[in-house]
């Protein structure tokens, strides 16, 4: 009986001890679990933050790439107005609606106080300003990026115009090259045929030009050509045009001008050289010119024939002593 009592006591003590031990272990694990749960929550929050940050970075990078895509669209056109329209479409998408415009001068810029400004600079020269009333600080970078893409397109347009000018303009006289002059002459024939207009054609030669080169050198000869072209431009209208036909020969088309009126203009041009000597370097030169005149459609309806008949008139002017105007159809 005593043995049973002792066993029961020992069993009770053992169970109490086990229970206490389990409680201790549970409390210890509870703190561990709570700490692990806290750490897991922190990790999840950090992971969410990183995920949001990555999403933001991805969106920002996609937006920047998309902003730079404007270059492809802008460079599809050479017209500045079309470029601005494309710019406005992109600006409305990435920045928001607003008053986006181009102004050409600081004086015009002063009429838009408070506008954000982006200077359009080509070869260190400011050619205009891109302005808007709708850019806050957070969108300023986007506006700058868009502005740079617009500037790339405008630079391309300016370069194209420069190349075109070089292709159609004689470097020495700033008159049209012979090739481009002939294109314009053909266009004028077609236009005049369509609208039944008359126009006149001059072939002009600098008298004794070879003597200027032989006596004074080619630099003076080139300067003579420049001065002659300059004086010719001063004596014709903007609608008329001049070409360097070859050597010292220059050609002129007088739009919507019949033969009697053309003869008056030709005489005025000839007299303008007589009225005053031309100062070139240290020399004062008296330049004279001979001019042959033909008219469309009175003398010819094809460019080739117009040139040929004006050339015959010019030859007659030289034969008669130079410094004179001869008109095809009035030759002796």
C-alpha positions, 0 to 999 in steps of 0.5 A: 500500500505504501508503495502505491502511495509513493508511486502516486506521489512520484507520478504527480510530481512528474506530471507537475514537472512536465506540465511546468516544463511544457509551459516554459517551453510554450512561453519561450516558443511563443516569444520566438514565434512572435518575434519571427512573426514580427520579422516576417511582417517587416520583411513583407513590408520591405518587399512590398516597398521594393516592389512598389519602388520597382514598379515606379522605376519601371514606369518612369523608365518606360515613360522616359523611353516613350518620351524619347520616341517623340524623335522618331515621329518629329523627324518624319516631317520637316515642317516646324508647324507639324513638329509643334503639333506632334510635340503638343500631342506628346506633351498632353499625354505626359504632362497634361493639357496646356498652352504650348507654343513657339515664339521667335524673339525675346520681345515676343517672349515678354508677352508671356510672363510666368510661362516656362521657357525652353530656348531653342539653340542651334550653333550657339544662336537662339532661333526661338523659344518653346513655352508653356503655362502648364509645367510644375516642378515634378514635370519639368524634366519631362518638358526639358526632354520633350523640348530637346526632341523638338529641337532635334527635329528643328535642327534637322529641318534647318540643316535640310534647308541649308543643304537645299540652299547650297544645292540651288545657289551659286556660292559666288553670286548667290544667284541660282545655279544653272541646273536649278534656274532651268527647273524654275524656267520650266516651271514658269513656262508651264505656269504661264501656259496655264494662266496665259501670262507673258514673261521675259527672259534676259541673257546678260554678259559682263563686257570685257570680263576677261580683261578684269581677270587678266589685269587685276587677277581672279579675285577681282574678277570674282568680286566683279561677278558678285557686284553685278549679281548684287546690282541685278537683284536691286533692280528686279522684283522679288517675284523675278529670279536670277541664275548664273548661266555660265562664266560671266553670263547671268540669266533673268526671268521677269514674271508676267512682263511683256517685251516692251516692259522688259526692254524698259527694265533691261535699259534701266539695268544697263544704265545702273552700271553706267551711273556709278563705278564699282569699288572693288578692293582698291580699284574703282571700275566702270563696269558695263553689261550687254543684254539680250531679251526674248519673250514668252510666248511671242518669241518662243514657247519652249525654254530651249528656244527662249534661251537660244533667241535671247542668246542671239540678241545678246550676240547682236548687242556685242557685235554692235559695240557692247553696253547695250540692250538688244531685243529678239525680233528687233534685230537688223 
